[in-house]
């Protein structure tokens, strides 16, 4: 014999207190389930206002920006290294005339090794640049273009410091050039204002 007793279903209760609407009315604005008020009463303001701790800046500081810089550099390095590895792997498998699973495995090896190597290199460079930039900002008490150029130059010199003093100077020159180009690109208006134009 089968049991024909009704199965309990909490969602189909006949209790009238369970039939509470989620919307405020025919317009269908959703009410907050936590505070039980209609958020439309707050209004929509294009200039969102946030509460900042006393003495805190309204923009992110150099230390906060360094995390996204380092992470972005690692991802860009992985992508560029993977593309370079794919190109190198294609040349290798064609020269060795590999087919099937061997070809696929060799291509994957080239892609992963190239991506990891370039990601690590760009991540280390970004980390050194960020450390120099944060230390300069804290030491000088200001975050300006001079910190950017100095951090770029010091990064280039430190990165190539183990290869001898000539390459160390070349690395510093490359860092100086790249950071100067970055400053000229991002701070055009401020530089024009400083030059009186």
N, C-alpha and C positions, 0 to 999 in steps of 0.2 A: 504494500500500500504506500502510495506517495503522500507526503505531507503537503496539504494544500493551504497552510497558514500563510498570511501575507508577509512578504519580506519587508523589513524596515528600510526605508529610504529617507534620509534626512532632508533631501532636496525637494521632495514632493509631500511636504507636511501640510496638514490642513489647519495648522495653527496660524491665525491671522497675524500674529506678531512677526512671523517669518517673511511676510510679504512687504518688506520695506523697499521702496524704490531706490535705485542708485543715482538717479538723476533728479534734478531739482524741479523740473517741469517739462512742458512740451518742447522747449528748446533743446533739452537733452544735455545741458552742461553737467559734466561729471563732478560730483562732490568728492572732497577729500575723505577717504575712509578713516584717517587718523584724527583730523581736527574737526570734522563734521561741519565744514563751512564751504561756501561756494567760492572758489578762488577768483571768480570773475569780479567779485566785489573789490579785490585789490587793485584792479585796473592793469592795463598793460602799458608799461613805460619802456620806451626805447632805450633810455639810459638806466640800465639796471643798477640799483644801488646795493652795495655790499657793505657789511660792517667790517672795518679793519681795526686791528689792535692799535692801541695808542702808540704813535711813533712809527708805525709800519708804513712802508711805501706803497703806492697804488700800482706799481709795476713790479714785475718779477725781477729779482736781483740776479747778479751774474752767477751765483752758485746754483740757483734754481734753473737757470737757462743752460747750465753746463750739462745737466742730466740728459736733456733732449738732444743737445749737440753730440754728446758721446754716443747715445743710442742711435741717432740718425746716421752718424759716421760709420758705425758698425754695419747697419743695414745697407747703406750705400756701398760700402766696401765689399760686402757679401755679394751684392748684385753684380757689381763691376767685375769682381774676381771670378764669379761664376760664369759670366759671359766670356771673359778671357779664357777661362779653363775649358769652356765648351769649344771655343775656336781652336785652341791648342790641341784638345782631344780629337777633334775632327781631323786635323792634319796628321796626328799620330796614328789614328786607326786606319786612315787611308794609306799612309806610308807602310804600315805593317800588314795591310790587307786583312784586317780582322772582320769577322762576320758574326751575326747572331748574338748570343749571350756574352761572348767575350768582348765584342764591340760595345755593347751596352754597358757592361761593367767598367771597361776602360774609360768610356765617356763620363760615367758617374764619378769615377775616381778623380779625373781631371777637374770636373766641376766643383766637387766638394773640397778638394785640396786648394784649388785656386780661390774659391770663395772664402774659405776659412783664413787663408794666409792674408788676403787683402783686407778682410774685415778686421783681423787682429791688428794689422799695421795702421789702418785709419783710426781704429779705436784707441790705440796707444797715442797716436799723434793728437787726437782730440782730447784725450785725458791730460796730456802734458800741457796743451794750450789752455785748457780749463783751469788747471791748477795754477799756472802762471797768472792767468787773468784774475782769478779769485784772490790770490795772495796780493797782487798789485792793487786791486780794488780796496781790499781791507787795509793794506799798508798806507796807501795814499788818501783813503777816505773819499774817493771819487771814482766813478766809473765813466771814463771818457775814451776818446780815440787814441790817446797816448798809451793807455793800458793795452788796447787791442794791438797796436803796432809793436809795442815792447814784448807782449806775450807771444806774438807770432814770430818775432825774431829770435827770442830765447828758445822757443820750441824747435825751430829749425836747427839752431846751434846744438841743443841738447840731443836731438834725434841723431845727428851725424857726428856727435862728439867722439864716438869710439873709432871712427874711421880716419883719424888724424886731423891736424889743425886746418889744413887746406879745405878738406871736405866739410869740416865744422863751419868754417867761414862761408863756404858755398851754401850750406844748409841755412845759415842765418840770413844770407842774402835772399834765398828763395822765400823764407818765412817773412822777411821784411817786405818783399815785393807783393806776396799774396795778401798779407794783412793790410798793406797800403791800398791795394786795389779794392779790398773789401770796404775799407773806411771811405775811400772816395766814392764808392757806389752807394753805400748806405747813408752817408752823412753829407751829401752834397749841399743841402741847404744850410746846414750849420757851418760848413767850411766857407761857403760864400759869405755868410754873415760875419765870420771872423776876419775875412779878408776885406770887408767893407764894401761888397758889391751888392 
